[in-house]
């Protein structure tokens, strides 16, 4: 004989309430899933081009669109050229998913879906038509999706002379202790065209104190004394000119953290443009590794 199973009866109103509750829970879970999906992130995208150009030069811009966030559909790239340049028809291509494609017009260069980690690299050329000395050509591209937009800009300056300071460099000690006196050397080399009124400056971090009277530089075969650090010298640099500048600083007491990195940057400036030369020194390098006996010896 089968044993009867007791099943309590749920009133109709109760069943309706449970149905509503289950529906609400389902909607809440769906909302949580949708909300948990990461938003797209194009902050790592960037644009490159030449720092200088001359009248009638052909220059190339490269736009790298990178999505480090969640997936997104229908992302559009557009570009608004500044006055002073003219687009070269047929010069625009982009690489997507390992293939090269032709662009559309600059107001709708391409439209693509982006998964997390996707990258699209776009390149196009323009001719410089502006002839004003140091006329800034700011070219901005835009990544647009839904109601959001990421602006990516790059500035090229039109100059009658285009110096090249990429061979310049700065040296100093890799390590230093508190109260040490250390020296930096800045070598400014122009491998490009001659340029006038180049200024060398240096902004010390708080951990370093300038030693007064320690700054000298070699120019034109002579040894010269520097000015203040905000304008150590101002000179004309012809093609091939080299200026070597040295100065001393002391490491301030009380900076005491073991292996504290101090980055010191000098700047070559001309016509509103700067070229940085930086060097990093590690303070108190031995404190972290040497045994107590050796540190107190």
C-alpha positions in Angstrom: 0.0 0.0 0.0 1.4 3.4 -1.0 2.0 5.9 1.8 0.2 9.2 1.2 2.6 12.2 0.8 1.5 15.4 2.5 1.8 18.5 0.3 0.6 21.7 1.9 -1.7 23.7 -0.2 -0.5 27.2 -1.0 -3.3 29.7 -1.3 -3.7 31.4 -4.7 -2.6 34.7 -3.3 0.6 33.1 -1.9 1.4 31.5 -5.3 1.0 34.9 -7.0 3.3 36.5 -4.3 5.9 33.8 -4.8 5.8 34.3 -8.6 6.2 38.0 -8.2 9.1 37.5 -5.8 10.8 35.0 -8.2 10.4 37.5 -11.1 11.9 40.3 -9.1 14.9 38.2 -8.0 15.4 37.2 -11.7 15.3 40.8 -12.8 17.7 41.8 -10.0 20.2 39.1 -11.0 20.0 40.1 -14.6 20.6 43.7 -13.6 23.6 42.7 -11.5 25.0 40.7 -14.5 24.6 43.7 -16.9 26.0 46.1 -14.3 29.0 43.9 -13.7 30.1 44.0 -17.3 33.0 46.4 -17.6 32.7 49.6 -19.6 35.0 50.1 -22.6 38.3 52.0 -21.8 40.2 53.8 -24.6 42.5 55.8 -22.3 45.5 53.9 -23.5 45.0 55.0 -27.1 47.4 57.5 -28.5 48.5 59.5 -31.6 52.0 60.1 -33.0 53.5 62.3 -35.7 56.6 64.5 -36.3 57.5 67.1 -33.7 58.4 69.6 -36.5 57.7 70.2 -40.1 58.5 72.7 -42.8 56.3 74.2 -45.6 55.3 71.6 -48.2 56.5 68.7 -46.1 54.5 65.5 -46.2 53.9 64.3 -42.7 52.3 61.1 -41.4 50.0 60.7 -38.4 49.5 57.3 -36.7 46.5 56.7 -34.4 46.5 53.6 -32.2 43.1 52.8 -30.7 43.3 50.3 -27.8 40.4 49.0 -25.7 41.5 47.8 -22.2 37.9 47.7 -20.9 34.8 45.7 -21.7 33.6 44.9 -25.2 31.8 47.6 -27.2 30.1 47.8 -30.6 30.1 50.4 -33.3 33.1 52.5 -32.4 33.8 55.2 -34.9 37.1 56.9 -35.6 37.0 60.5 -37.0 39.7 63.2 -37.5 39.5 66.9 -37.8 42.5 68.4 -39.6 43.8 71.8 -38.4 44.2 74.7 -40.8 47.7 74.5 -42.3 47.6 71.0 -43.6 45.8 69.2 -46.5 44.9 65.6 -46.5 46.5 63.4 -49.2 43.7 61.3 -50.8 44.2 57.6 -50.7 46.9 57.8 -48.0 44.8 56.4 -45.1 44.9 52.8 -44.1 44.2 50.9 -40.9 45.2 47.5 -39.5 42.4 45.5 -37.8 42.5 41.8 -36.8 45.8 41.4 -38.7 44.5 42.8 -42.0 45.0 46.1 -43.7 42.0 48.1 -44.8 41.3 51.3 -46.7 39.8 54.1 -44.6 36.6 56.0 -45.3 36.4 59.8 -45.2 38.1 61.6 -42.2 34.7 62.3 -40.6 34.1 58.5 -40.5 37.5 56.8 -40.9 36.2 53.4 -39.8 33.5 51.8 -37.6 34.4 48.6 -35.7 33.4 46.4 -32.8 36.0 46.1 -30.0 36.5 43.2 -27.7 38.7 43.6 -24.6 42.3 44.1 -25.8 41.5 44.9 -29.4 43.8 47.3 -31.2 43.3 49.2 -34.4 46.3 51.2 -35.9 45.5 53.9 -38.5 47.9 55.9 -40.6 47.4 58.8 -43.0 49.4 61.6 -44.6 49.0 65.3 -45.0 50.8 68.1 -46.8 51.9 71.2 -44.7 50.5 74.3 -46.3 51.1 76.7 -43.3 54.3 78.7 -43.6 54.3 80.6 -40.3 57.3 80.1 -38.0 56.5 77.7 -35.2 52.8 77.6 -36.2 51.3 74.9 -34.0 49.4 72.2 -36.0 47.2 70.5 -33.4 45.5 67.5 -35.0 42.8 65.7 -33.0 41.2 62.4 -33.6 38.0 61.1 -31.9 36.9 57.7 -30.9 33.1 57.7 -30.4 30.7 55.0 -29.1 27.2 55.2 -27.7 27.2 58.7 -26.0 30.9 58.6 -25.1 34.0 60.0 -26.9 37.8 59.8 -26.4 39.9 62.7 -27.8 43.4 62.0 -29.0 45.6 64.9 -30.1 49.1 65.5 -31.4 50.8 68.9 -32.1 53.4 69.5 -34.8 55.2 72.8 -35.1 56.0 74.4 -38.4 59.6 75.8 -38.2 62.0 77.3 -40.6 64.7 75.3 -39.0 64.3 71.8 -37.5 66.9 70.9 -34.9 67.4 67.3 -33.7 68.4 66.7 -30.1 67.7 63.0 -30.0 71.4 62.3 -29.5 71.5 64.4 -26.3 71.7 62.7 -23.0 72.2 63.2 -19.2 74.4 61.1 -16.9 74.8 60.9 -13.1 75.5 58.3 -10.4 73.2 55.3 -10.3 73.3 55.3 -6.4 73.9 57.8 -3.7 73.7 58.1 0.1 72.3 60.9 2.3 74.6 63.9 2.4 76.6 62.7 -0.6 77.6 65.3 -3.2 76.9 64.0 -6.7 77.4 65.5 -10.2 75.2 65.5 -13.2 76.4 65.9 -16.8 74.1 67.1 -19.6 75.3 66.7 -23.2 73.3 68.7 -25.7 73.9 67.7 -29.3 72.2 69.1 -32.3 72.3 66.7 -35.3 69.6 68.7 -37.2 69.4 72.2 -38.6 70.8 75.2 -36.8 68.5 76.8 -34.2 68.8 80.0 -32.2 68.0 80.9 -28.6 68.1 77.4 -27.1 67.8 77.5 -23.3 69.0 74.7 -20.9 67.1 74.5 -17.6 66.9 72.0 -14.8 64.3 71.6 -12.0 65.7 69.7 -9.0 63.5 67.4 -7.0 63.1 68.2 -3.3 65.6 65.5 -2.3 68.5 67.3 -4.0 70.0 70.7 -3.2 72.1 72.7 -5.8 75.7 73.4 -4.9 76.1 77.1 -5.6 78.8 77.9 -8.2 79.3 74.3 -9.2 77.7 74.7 -12.7 79.9 75.1 -15.8 79.6 74.3 -19.5 81.9 73.9 -22.5 80.8 75.8 -25.6 82.9 76.9 -28.7 86.1 75.6 -27.1 85.7 77.7 -23.9 84.6 77.0 -20.4 81.8 79.1 -19.1 79.9 79.6 -15.9 76.2 78.9 -15.8 73.3 81.1 -14.8 70.6 79.9 -12.5 69.1 76.5 -13.0 66.0 77.9 -14.6 68.3 79.3 -17.4 71.7 77.7 -17.2 72.6 79.0 -20.6 71.0 80.4 -23.9 72.9 79.6 -27.1 72.7 79.1 -30.8 73.3 75.5 -31.8 74.5 75.0 -35.3 74.4 71.6 -36.9 76.8 69.3 -35.1 77.2 71.7 -32.1 77.8 70.0 -28.7 77.5 71.7 -25.3 78.5 69.8 -22.2 77.2 71.1 -18.9 78.0 69.8 -15.4 76.8 70.7 -11.9 76.7 69.3 -8.4 74.0 68.7 -5.8 73.9 67.3 -2.3 71.4 64.6 -1.2 69.3 66.1 1.5 69.3 64.6 4.9 66.0 63.1 6.0 65.1 61.5 2.7 65.9 58.2 4.4 63.8 55.6 2.7 65.9 52.7 1.4 66.1 52.5 -2.4 64.3 55.8 -2.9 64.4 56.7 -6.6 65.1 60.4 -7.5 64.4 61.5 -11.1 66.1 64.7 -12.2 65.2 66.2 -15.6 66.8 68.9 -17.6 65.1 70.6 -20.6 66.3 72.0 -23.9 63.8 74.7 -24.8 63.3 76.8 -28.0 60.3 78.5 -29.5 57.9 77.1 -27.0 59.2 73.5 -27.5 61.0 71.4 -24.9 63.2 68.3 -25.2 63.7 66.6 -21.8 66.9 64.8 -20.6 66.3 62.8 -17.4 68.3 60.6 -15.1 67.3 58.5 -12.0 69.5 57.9 -9.0 68.6 55.4 -6.3 69.1 56.8 -2.8 70.4 54.7 0.1 70.9 51.5 -2.0 73.0 49.6 0.5 70.7 50.1 3.5 68.2 47.5 2.3 70.7 44.7 1.7 73.7 44.9 4.0 73.5 43.1 7.4 73.2 45.3 10.5 76.9 44.5 11.4 78.2 45.8 8.1 75.9 48.9 8.2 77.2 49.9 11.6 80.9 49.2 10.7 
